[in-house]
Amino acid sequence: MDRRGFLFCAASAAIAGAASSAAAQTPVAAPAPVTPAPTLVPATPVPPPPELEAIRAVTIGRRGVTVRLVSHGCTRKADIADFVERKAGVTTLAFGRKRIEMCGRGRPGETTLDFAFKDLGIDPDEPVVVLNPLLAARGRGGRR
């Protein structure tokens, strides 16, 4: 190798070294900070509106809706108002007392009331959502 080739090789090596050291000195962008995942918090139970009657059971049959609710013995169908609402393809049904039951003393019992689909203005094939809160059923050994 002659002198000119040697200088050429040396110059090439120097340029390559300078380029690699310049690349090594180029700052690399820091990774984006990691955002912690949102913490899921259980929903706080929202009490139902006081206007809605708490019911023991609801059954939807071929002819209508049967509701079992707490009573001292004098609750009649005329004492219970029904509310039907249709929004966005969903039919909701709710029951509320028209007046407070003032008869009877001691431990309350239960009464069963039947509401016909025809009287409620609901098609029997229409899905219905009942909005009333449910009370735990009273069973043997229960504290209620």
Sine and cosine of phi, psi and omega as CSV:
sin_phi,cos_phi,sin_psi,cos_psi,sin_omega,cos_omega
0.00,0.00,0.71,-0.70,-0.01,-1.00
-1.00,0.00,0.05,-1.00,-0.10,-0.99
-0.90,0.43,-0.63,0.78,-0.01,-1.00
-0.90,0.43,-0.68,0.73,0.03,-1.00
-0.90,0.44,-0.65,0.76,0.02,-1.00
-0.89,0.46,-0.71,0.70,0.01,-1.00
-0.90,0.43,-0.61,0.79,0.02,-1.00
-0.90,0.44,-0.71,0.70,0.02,-1.00
-0.90,0.44,-0.67,0.74,-0.01,-1.00
-0.91,0.42,-0.66,0.75,0.01,-1.00
-0.92,0.40,-0.65,0.76,0.02,-1.00
-0.89,0.45,-0.67,0.74,0.00,-1.00
-0.91,0.41,-0.64,0.77,0.00,-1.00
-0.91,0.41,-0.66,0.76,0.01,-1.00
-0.92,0.39,-0.68,0.74,0.00,-1.00
-0.89,0.45,-0.66,0.75,0.02,-1.00
-0.91,0.42,-0.63,0.78,0.00,-1.00
-0.92,0.38,-0.61,0.79,0.00,-1.00
-0.93,0.38,-0.66,0.75,-0.02,-1.00
-0.94,0.33,-0.57,0.82,0.02,-1.00
-0.96,0.29,-0.51,0.86,0.06,-1.00
-0.93,0.37,-0.62,0.78,0.03,-1.00
-0.92,0.38,-0.57,0.82,0.00,-1.00
-0.94,0.35,-0.47,0.88,-0.02,-1.00
-1.00,0.05,-0.18,0.98,0.00,-1.00
-0.93,0.36,0.83,-0.56,-0.04,-1.00
-0.92,0.39,0.66,-0.75,0.04,-1.00
-0.99,-0.11,0.68,-0.73,-0.01,-1.00
-0.88,0.47,0.71,-0.70,0.01,-1.00
-0.94,0.34,0.55,-0.83,0.03,-1.00
-0.89,0.46,0.52,-0.85,0.00,-1.00
-0.88,0.47,0.59,-0.81,0.01,-1.00
-0.88,0.47,0.59,-0.80,-0.01,-1.00
-0.99,0.11,0.84,-0.55,0.03,-1.00
-1.00,0.04,0.80,-0.60,-0.01,-1.00
-0.91,0.41,0.53,-0.85,0.03,-1.00
-0.91,0.42,0.55,-0.84,0.01,-1.00
-0.90,0.44,0.57,-0.82,0.02,-1.00
-1.00,0.06,0.78,-0.63,0.03,-1.00
-1.00,0.07,0.78,-0.62,-0.01,-1.00
-0.91,-0.42,0.75,-0.66,0.02,-1.00
-0.87,0.49,0.59,-0.81,0.00,-1.00
-0.91,0.41,0.63,-0.77,0.06,-1.00
-0.98,0.18,0.80,-0.60,0.00,-1.00
-0.86,0.51,0.73,-0.69,0.01,-1.00
-0.98,-0.18,0.83,-0.56,0.00,-1.00
-0.91,0.41,0.58,-0.81,0.01,-1.00
-0.94,0.35,0.35,-0.94,0.05,-1.00
-0.86,0.52,0.62,-0.78,-0.05,-1.00
-0.91,0.42,-0.28,0.96,-0.01,-1.00
-0.95,0.31,-0.37,0.93,-0.02,-1.00
-0.99,0.11,0.73,-0.68,0.00,-1.00
-0.98,0.22,0.79,-0.62,0.09,-1.00
-0.95,0.30,0.76,-0.65,-0.08,-1.00
-0.89,-0.46,0.45,-0.89,0.02,-1.00
-0.99,0.13,-0.60,0.80,-0.03,-1.00
-0.34,-0.94,0.43,-0.90,0.12,-0.99
-0.67,-0.75,0.71,-0.71,0.02,-1.00
-0.79,-0.62,0.76,-0.65,0.06,-1.00
-0.95,-0.30,0.89,-0.46,-0.05,-1.00
-0.92,-0.39,-0.28,-0.96,-0.03,-1.00
-0.93,0.36,-0.57,0.82,-0.12,-0.99
-0.97,-0.24,-0.27,0.96,-0.04,-1.00
0.13,-0.99,-0.36,-0.93,-0.07,-1.00
-0.91,-0.42,0.75,-0.66,0.08,-1.00
-0.93,-0.36,0.78,-0.63,-0.05,-1.00
-0.87,-0.50,0.76,-0.65,0.10,-0.99
-0.95,-0.33,0.83,-0.56,-0.05,-1.00
-0.68,-0.73,0.25,-0.97,-0.01,-1.00
-0.95,0.32,0.69,-0.72,0.01,-1.00
-0.44,-0.90,0.50,-0.87,0.11,-0.99
-1.00,0.02,0.00,1.00,0.09,-1.00
0.87,-0.49,-0.14,0.99,-0.04,-1.00
-0.89,-0.47,0.16,0.99,0.03,-1.00
-0.96,0.28,0.79,-0.61,0.04,-1.00
-0.87,-0.50,0.25,-0.97,-0.01,-1.00
-0.84,0.54,-0.58,0.82,-0.01,-1.00
-0.92,0.40,-0.32,0.95,0.00,-1.00
-0.99,0.12,-0.17,0.98,-0.08,-1.00
-0.92,-0.40,0.78,-0.62,0.07,-1.00
-0.99,-0.12,0.61,-0.79,0.07,-1.00
-0.93,-0.37,0.59,-0.81,-0.01,-1.00
-0.80,-0.59,0.88,-0.48,0.02,-1.00
-0.90,-0.43,0.74,-0.67,0.01,-1.00
-0.66,-0.75,0.65,-0.76,0.03,-1.00
-0.87,-0.50,0.85,-0.53,0.05,-1.00
-0.61,-0.79,0.75,-0.66,0.09,-1.00
0.78,0.63,0.66,0.75,0.06,-1.00
0.98,0.19,0.12,0.99,0.00,-1.00
-0.91,-0.42,0.77,-0.64,0.06,-1.00
-0.98,-0.20,0.82,-0.57,0.03,-1.00
-0.92,-0.39,0.51,-0.86,-0.02,-1.00
-0.72,-0.69,0.70,-0.71,0.02,-1.00
-0.63,-0.77,0.46,-0.89,0.02,-1.00
-0.83,-0.56,0.63,-0.77,0.04,-1.00
-0.58,-0.81,0.46,-0.89,0.03,-1.00
-0.98,0.21,0.65,-0.76,0.09,-1.00
-0.99,0.16,-0.52,0.85,0.01,-1.00
-0.54,-0.84,0.43,-0.90,0.02,-1.00
-0.95,0.31,0.66,-0.75,0.02,-1.00
-0.97,0.25,0.86,-0.52,-0.09,-1.00
-0.94,-0.35,-0.03,1.00,-0.03,-1.00
-1.00,0.00,0.20,-0.98,0.13,-0.99
0.94,0.33,0.47,-0.88,0.06,-1.00
-0.70,-0.72,0.21,-0.98,0.03,-1.00
0.99,0.10,-0.40,-0.92,-0.07,-1.00
-0.95,0.32,0.80,-0.60,0.00,-1.00
-0.95,0.30,0.45,-0.89,0.07,-1.00
-0.95,-0.31,-0.52,-0.86,0.00,-1.00
-0.72,-0.70,0.41,-0.91,0.12,-0.99
-0.69,-0.72,0.47,-0.88,0.00,-1.00
-0.89,-0.45,0.77,-0.63,0.00,-1.00
-0.84,-0.54,0.65,-0.76,0.01,-1.00
-0.95,-0.32,0.72,-0.69,0.04,-1.00
-0.83,-0.55,0.89,-0.46,-0.01,-1.00
-0.96,0.29,0.59,-0.81,0.06,-1.00
-0.83,0.56,-0.65,0.76,-0.02,-1.00
-0.86,0.51,-0.69,0.72,0.00,-1.00
-0.93,0.37,-0.51,0.86,0.00,-1.00
-0.99,0.13,-0.27,0.96,-0.05,-1.00
0.97,0.25,0.51,0.86,-0.03,-1.00
-0.91,-0.43,0.70,-0.72,0.10,-1.00
-0.95,0.30,0.75,-0.66,-0.02,-1.00
-0.85,0.53,-0.40,0.92,0.00,-1.00
-1.00,-0.02,-0.04,1.00,-0.04,-1.00
-0.99,0.14,0.77,-0.64,0.08,-1.00
-0.92,0.40,0.64,-0.77,-0.06,-1.00
-0.78,-0.63,0.67,-0.74,0.09,-1.00
-0.95,-0.32,0.84,-0.54,0.03,-1.00
-1.00,-0.04,0.81,-0.59,-0.12,-0.99
-1.00,0.00,-0.25,0.97,-0.08,-1.00
-0.90,0.43,0.56,-0.83,0.10,-0.99
-0.95,0.31,0.51,-0.86,0.02,-1.00
-0.98,-0.22,0.70,-0.71,0.11,-0.99
-1.00,0.00,0.50,-0.87,0.06,-1.00
-0.90,0.44,0.64,-0.77,0.03,-1.00
-0.94,0.35,0.60,-0.80,0.04,-1.00
-1.00,0.08,0.82,-0.57,0.00,-1.00
-0.78,-0.63,0.04,-1.00,0.03,-1.00
-0.90,0.44,0.70,-0.71,0.04,-1.00
0.99,0.16,-0.01,1.00,-0.01,-1.00
-0.97,0.23,0.28,-0.96,-0.04,-1.00
-1.00,-0.07,-0.12,0.99,-0.05,-1.00
-0.98,0.22,0.00,0.00,0.00,0.00
